[in-house]
Amino acid sequence: MLPWKRLLRPFAAMLLAAAAATVPAATAAHADPAATETGPEAAAVTASASGWNDYSCKPSAAHPRPVVLVHGTLGNSVDNWLALAPYLTVRGYCVFSVDYGRLPGVPLFHGLGPIDASAGQLSAYVDKVLAATGAAEVDLVGHSQGGMMPRYYLKFLGGAAKVGALVGIAPDNHGATLGGLTNLLPYFPGAEDLITAATPGLADQMPGSQFLAKLNAGGDTVPGVRYTVIATRYDEVATPWRSQYLSGSGVRNVLLQDLCPLDLSEHVAIALFDRIAFHEVANALDPAHATATTCASALS
């Protein structure tokens, strides 16, 4: 039987994710009257004021591919990226962020719809960014589901021709067990059916789902795309953490604690504010000019 602390950790992670998504949005709305509106218009106001989602941005010769940020489950296009998006914009990237997987009547907390449909939304958004910037390709950086879902776009929706690199931050590439919690679902009759009906995006991420079987059949990767996975040993959602790794050509799997043993970031923190992880994201986007990622990267 699982110890109580281990059983409750995934719930704590979900609450932390919800808090991280809600508090920054409320703060931004209080600071900017225009952001008191809801929906994509409010998100665009907040993001563009912070230097990203600027459709007049033209990629430079140094960074010719715009970066599209793909939020995780329960995230959205603004709150998931309040730290990483500015980190990349000040380094000269054109940065954009997409919302996907919205359920009717559920504001702010996205990524809950069927993942194959979410991949179609990503496809349309990439086309929008390419048209606005005139670029030939984008790079994708995603957190959790946002690091895994784009693989469907690359594999089945023609995305490989439009993407140079996919960087997954704690991606649940082979499912998310929530610290083993999903293994208990068979003991609760009807629970899986309820999750599938109410939040299909969550059901798709359970190990053994039809979606994951299709996604990973025949290999993890497609030719022509560079893949980077940045994982943390302390992940309590995309578990076991080694299941985040990909195999195949053009893959680099990175464990955060191999770069900085002192880094204690878990599933949420690694994407929200971990500058050591951010430095490794920058390296993945521009490997020709990569520099060593260490504990000191937290100050860079």
C-alpha positions as CSV (number, residue, x, y, z in Angstrom):
1,M,0.0,0.0,0.0
2,L,1.3,3.4,-0.8
3,P,2.3,5.7,2.1
4,W,0.0,8.6,2.6
5,K,2.7,11.2,1.7
6,R,3.4,9.5,-1.6
7,L,-0.3,9.2,-2.3
8,L,-1.0,12.8,-1.7
9,R,2.0,14.3,-3.6
10,P,0.3,14.2,-7.0
11,F,-2.7,16.0,-5.5
12,A,-0.4,18.6,-4.1
13,A,1.2,19.0,-7.5
14,M,-2.1,19.5,-9.2
15,L,-3.1,22.1,-6.6
16,L,0.3,23.9,-7.1
17,A,-0.3,23.9,-10.8
18,A,-3.8,25.4,-10.4
19,A,-2.4,28.0,-8.0
20,A,0.4,28.9,-10.4
21,A,-2.1,29.3,-13.2
22,T,-4.5,31.4,-11.2
23,V,-2.4,33.8,-9.1
24,P,-0.3,35.3,-11.9
25,A,-3.5,35.8,-14.0
26,A,-5.2,37.6,-11.2
27,T,-2.2,39.8,-10.6
28,A,-1.9,40.7,-14.3
29,A,-5.6,41.5,-14.4
30,H,-5.3,43.8,-11.4
31,A,-2.3,45.6,-12.9
32,D,-3.7,46.0,-16.3
33,P,-7.4,47.0,-16.7
34,A,-7.4,45.6,-20.3
35,A,-6.6,42.2,-18.9
36,T,-9.8,42.1,-16.8
37,E,-11.5,40.7,-19.9
38,T,-11.4,36.9,-20.3
39,G,-10.4,34.7,-23.2
40,P,-7.7,34.9,-25.8
41,E,-8.0,38.7,-26.1
42,A,-6.9,39.1,-22.5
43,A,-4.1,36.6,-22.9
44,A,-2.9,38.5,-26.0
45,V,-2.8,41.8,-24.0
46,T,-0.8,40.3,-21.2
47,A,1.6,38.4,-23.4
48,S,2.3,41.2,-25.9
49,A,2.9,43.6,-23.0
50,S,5.5,41.2,-21.8
51,G,7.3,41.1,-25.2
52,W,5.9,38.0,-26.7
53,N,3.0,37.1,-29.1
54,D,4.1,40.2,-31.1
55,Y,3.0,39.3,-34.6
56,S,5.1,42.1,-36.0
57,C,8.3,40.4,-34.8
58,K,10.6,39.3,-37.6
59,P,13.1,36.6,-36.9
60,S,16.8,37.6,-37.0
61,A,19.6,35.9,-38.9
62,A,20.9,34.6,-35.5
63,H,17.5,33.1,-34.6
64,P,15.6,32.5,-37.8
65,R,13.0,30.2,-36.4
66,P,10.2,31.7,-34.1
67,V,9.6,29.8,-30.9
68,V,6.1,28.5,-30.1
69,L,5.5,27.7,-26.5
70,V,3.0,24.9,-25.7
71,H,1.6,24.9,-22.2
72,G,0.9,21.8,-20.1
73,T,-2.3,20.3,-18.7
74,L,-4.3,22.9,-16.6
75,G,-2.1,25.6,-18.0
76,N,-2.7,28.4,-20.6
77,S,-0.7,30.4,-23.1
78,V,0.2,33.1,-20.6
79,D,0.6,31.8,-17.1
80,N,2.7,28.8,-18.0
81,W,5.3,31.1,-19.6
82,L,5.6,34.3,-17.4
83,A,9.3,33.5,-16.9
84,L,10.5,31.5,-19.9
85,A,8.9,33.7,-22.6
86,P,10.7,36.9,-21.4
87,Y,13.9,34.9,-20.9
88,L,13.8,34.0,-24.6
89,T,12.7,37.3,-26.0
90,V,15.5,39.2,-24.4
91,R,17.9,36.8,-26.1
92,G,16.5,37.8,-29.5
93,Y,13.9,35.2,-30.2
94,C,10.4,35.9,-31.7
95,V,8.3,34.1,-29.1
96,F,4.6,33.0,-29.4
97,S,2.4,30.9,-27.1
98,V,-0.7,28.8,-28.0
99,D,-3.8,27.9,-26.1
100,Y,-5.2,24.5,-26.8
101,G,-7.5,21.8,-25.4
102,R,-10.1,24.1,-24.0
103,L,-13.3,22.6,-22.6
104,P,-16.6,24.5,-22.8
105,G,-17.2,26.5,-19.7
106,V,-13.7,25.9,-18.2
107,P,-11.6,29.2,-18.3
108,L,-7.9,29.4,-17.7
109,F,-7.3,25.7,-17.2
110,H,-6.7,24.3,-20.7
111,G,-5.2,21.1,-22.1
112,L,-8.1,19.0,-21.1
113,G,-9.6,18.2,-24.5
114,P,-8.7,15.2,-26.7
115,I,-5.0,15.4,-27.5
116,D,-5.3,14.6,-31.2
117,A,-7.7,17.6,-31.6
118,S,-5.3,19.7,-29.6
119,A,-2.5,18.8,-32.0
120,G,-4.8,20.1,-34.8
121,Q,-5.1,23.4,-33.0
122,L,-1.3,23.5,-32.7
123,S,-1.0,22.9,-36.4
124,A,-3.3,25.8,-37.2
125,Y,-1.4,28.1,-34.8
126,V,2.0,27.2,-36.3
127,D,0.7,28.1,-39.7
128,K,-0.5,31.4,-38.3
129,V,3.0,32.2,-36.8
130,L,4.7,31.2,-40.1
131,A,2.5,33.4,-42.1
132,A,3.0,36.4,-39.8
133,T,6.8,36.1,-39.5
134,G,7.6,34.8,-43.0
135,A,9.7,32.1,-41.4
136,A,10.1,28.6,-43.0
137,E,10.1,26.7,-39.7
138,V,9.4,27.2,-36.0
139,D,10.9,25.6,-33.0
140,L,8.5,24.2,-30.3
141,V,9.1,24.3,-26.6
142,G,6.5,22.5,-24.5
143,H,5.8,21.6,-20.8
144,S,4.3,18.3,-19.7
145,Q,1.5,17.5,-22.1
146,G,2.8,20.4,-24.2
147,G,6.1,18.6,-24.7
148,M,4.4,15.4,-25.7
149,M,1.3,16.5,-27.8
150,P,3.4,18.2,-30.5
151,R,4.8,14.7,-31.4
152,Y,1.4,13.8,-32.7
153,Y,1.5,17.0,-34.9
154,L,5.0,16.0,-36.1
155,K,4.1,12.4,-36.8
156,F,0.6,12.5,-38.2
157,L,-0.3,16.1,-39.2
158,G,2.7,17.1,-41.4
159,G,4.4,19.1,-38.7
160,A,7.9,17.7,-39.3
161,A,8.2,19.8,-42.5
162,K,7.5,23.0,-40.4
163,V,9.5,22.3,-37.2
164,G,13.2,22.4,-36.6
165,A,13.3,21.3,-33.0
166,L,11.0,20.1,-30.2
167,V,12.1,20.8,-26.7
168,G,10.1,19.0,-24.0
169,I,10.3,20.2,-20.4
170,A,9.1,17.3,-18.2
171,P,7.1,15.8,-21.1
172,D,4.9,12.7,-20.4
173,N,6.0,11.0,-23.6
174,H,5.0,7.6,-22.4
175,G,2.3,8.5,-20.0
176,A,1.9,10.1,-16.6
177,T,1.3,7.8,-13.6
178,L,1.0,10.7,-11.0
179,G,3.5,8.9,-8.8
180,G,1.7,5.6,-9.3
181,L,-1.8,7.0,-8.5
182,T,-3.3,6.0,-11.9
183,N,-2.5,2.4,-11.0
184,L,-5.2,2.5,-8.4
185,L,-8.0,3.4,-10.9
186,P,-9.0,-0.2,-11.7
187,Y,-10.0,-0.5,-8.0
188,F,-12.6,2.3,-8.4
189,P,-15.3,1.0,-10.9
190,G,-16.3,3.7,-13.4
191,A,-13.5,6.1,-12.6
192,E,-11.7,5.7,-15.9
193,D,-14.9,6.1,-17.8
194,L,-15.7,9.3,-15.9
195,I,-12.2,10.7,-16.6
196,T,-12.5,9.8,-20.3
197,A,-15.9,11.5,-20.6
198,A,-15.2,14.6,-18.6
199,T,-11.5,15.3,-19.4
200,P,-10.4,13.2,-22.4
201,G,-7.0,15.0,-22.4
202,L,-6.2,13.4,-19.0
203,A,-7.4,10.0,-20.1
204,D,-5.2,10.2,-23.2
205,Q,-2.1,10.7,-21.0
206,M,-2.7,7.5,-18.9
207,P,-0.1,4.8,-19.6
208,G,-1.7,2.2,-21.9
209,S,-4.2,4.6,-23.5
210,Q,-5.1,4.2,-27.2
211,F,-3.7,7.6,-27.9
212,L,-0.2,6.8,-26.5
213,A,-0.2,3.5,-28.2
214,K,-0.7,5.2,-31.5
215,L,1.7,8.0,-30.8
216,N,4.6,5.7,-29.8
217,A,4.0,2.9,-32.3
218,G,6.8,2.6,-34.8
219,G,9.3,4.7,-32.9
220,D,9.3,7.9,-30.8
221,T,10.7,10.3,-33.4
222,V,10.4,11.4,-37.1
223,P,13.3,12.3,-39.3
224,G,14.3,15.9,-39.7
225,V,13.4,17.2,-36.2
226,R,15.9,17.6,-33.3
227,Y,14.4,16.4,-30.0
228,T,15.4,17.5,-26.5
229,V,13.9,16.2,-23.3
230,I,14.7,18.0,-20.0
231,A,13.6,15.9,-17.0
232,T,13.9,16.3,-13.3
233,R,14.5,13.4,-10.8
234,Y,11.9,15.0,-8.5
235,D,9.0,14.9,-11.0
236,E,5.8,13.7,-9.3
237,V,3.5,13.8,-12.3
238,A,5.3,12.4,-15.4
239,T,6.5,9.4,-13.5
240,P,8.6,7.4,-13.6
241,W,10.8,10.2,-14.7
242,R,12.8,8.0,-17.1
243,S,9.6,7.4,-19.1
244,Q,9.9,11.0,-20.3
245,Y,13.0,10.1,-22.4
246,L,12.8,9.5,-26.1
247,S,14.7,7.1,-28.2
248,G,15.7,7.5,-31.8
249,S,18.0,9.7,-34.0
250,G,18.3,13.4,-33.2
251,V,17.4,12.9,-29.6
252,R,19.1,14.4,-26.5
253,N,17.8,13.4,-23.1
254,V,18.9,15.6,-20.2
255,L,18.4,15.1,-16.4
256,L,18.4,18.4,-14.7
257,Q,20.3,17.0,-11.7
258,D,23.2,15.9,-13.9
259,L,23.6,19.6,-14.7
260,C,23.1,20.8,-11.2
261,P,22.8,18.3,-8.4
262,L,21.4,21.1,-6.1
263,D,18.4,21.7,-8.3
264,L,15.2,20.5,-6.5
265,S,12.7,21.5,-9.1
266,E,9.7,19.2,-9.6
267,H,7.2,18.9,-12.4
268,V,5.7,22.4,-12.1
269,A,8.7,24.5,-11.0
270,I,11.0,23.2,-13.8
271,A,8.9,25.1,-16.3
272,L,7.6,28.1,-14.3
273,F,10.9,29.5,-13.0
274,D,13.9,27.2,-13.2
275,R,16.6,29.2,-15.0
276,I,18.9,26.2,-15.1
277,A,16.3,24.4,-17.2
278,F,15.8,27.6,-19.2
279,H,19.5,27.7,-20.0
280,E,19.3,24.2,-21.4
281,V,16.2,25.2,-23.4
282,A,18.3,28.0,-25.0
283,N,21.1,25.5,-25.7
284,A,18.6,23.2,-27.4
285,L,17.3,26.0,-29.6
286,D,20.7,27.1,-30.7
287,P,23.1,24.2,-30.3
288,A,25.8,25.8,-32.4
289,H,26.3,28.4,-29.6
290,A,25.5,26.2,-26.6
291,T,27.4,26.8,-23.4
292,A,27.7,24.6,-20.3
293,T,24.7,24.5,-18.1
294,T,25.6,24.4,-14.4
295,C,24.2,25.6,-11.1
296,A,25.6,29.0,-12.0
297,S,23.1,29.1,-14.9
298,A,20.5,30.1,-12.3
299,L,22.1,33.5,-12.2
300,S,22.5,34.0,-16.0
